[in-house]
């Protein structure tokens, strides 16, 4: 399962917690600072598994992890309507 990491580099303070938690070393601290003077985390381009550890540990909540398989899932339930259908269903 392949993953993709999206980091809001302008809001990142470069604490390095995400770098420490990444099992595949898919995140590193940038050599260039952002507009606030912090050296933000950035993706390294190595294989991300989509485990989400970086997003969980981020104190700013600015890391988003997407998994390749998420494209195959769609919402099947509308809030407020009672239905016997499953809440999520895999696309064919």
C-alpha positions in Angstrom: 0.0 0.0 0.0 1.6 3.3 -1.1 1.0 6.5 0.8 1.5 10.2 0.1 2.5 12.8 2.7 1.3 16.5 2.4 2.9 19.0 4.8 1.9 22.6 5.1 5.5 23.9 5.2 4.5 27.5 6.0 2.8 26.4 9.2 5.4 23.8 10.2 7.8 24.8 13.1 10.3 22.1 12.4 10.0 20.2 15.7 11.2 17.0 14.0 8.7 14.7 15.8 7.4 13.5 12.4 11.0 12.7 11.2 11.6 10.6 14.3 8.3 8.7 14.0 8.6 7.8 10.3 9.6 4.1 9.9 10.6 4.6 6.2 12.5 7.9 6.7 10.1 9.6 4.2 10.3 13.0 6.0 13.4 15.2 6.7 14.0 18.7 7.9 14.4 21.3 5.1 17.6 23.2 4.6 15.6 26.3 3.8 13.4 28.2 6.2 9.8 29.2 5.7 8.4 32.7 6.0 8.3 32.4 9.8 12.0 31.5 10.1 11.4 27.9 10.9 13.1 25.0 9.1 10.0 22.9 8.2 9.7 19.2 7.6 9.5 18.0 4.0 9.0 14.7 2.2 12.2 12.9 1.0 10.6 11.1 -1.9 11.2 7.7 -0.4 8.5 5.1 -0.2 5.8 6.2 2.3 3.6 3.3 3.6 0.8 5.6 4.6 1.0 4.5 8.3 0.0 8.0 9.5 2.4 8.1 12.5 3.7 11.5 11.4 0.2 13.0 11.2 -0.7 11.6 14.7 2.4 13.0 16.4 2.4 16.4 14.7 1.6 19.0 17.4 0.4 21.5 14.9 -1.9 19.1 13.0 -0.6 20.1 9.6 0.4 16.8 8.1 -2.0 14.9 5.9 -1.4 11.3 4.9 -3.2 9.9 1.9 -3.3 6.2 1.0 -3.6 4.9 -2.5 -6.5 2.6 -1.7 -8.6 5.6 -0.4 -9.5 6.3 -4.0 -11.5 3.1 -4.0 -13.8 4.0 -1.1 -16.9 6.2 -1.4 -19.5 7.4 1.2 -22.8 5.5 0.9 -24.7 7.2 3.7 -26.2 10.7 3.8 -26.3 12.3 7.3 -29.9 12.6 8.6 -31.3 9.8 6.5 -31.9 6.4 7.9 -30.7 3.6 5.6 -30.0 -0.1 5.8 -27.0 0.4 3.5 -23.4 0.0 4.7 -21.7 3.3 5.6 -18.8 2.7 3.2 -18.6 0.5 0.2 -15.6 -0.4 -2.0 -15.8 0.7 -5.6 -15.5 -2.1 -8.2 
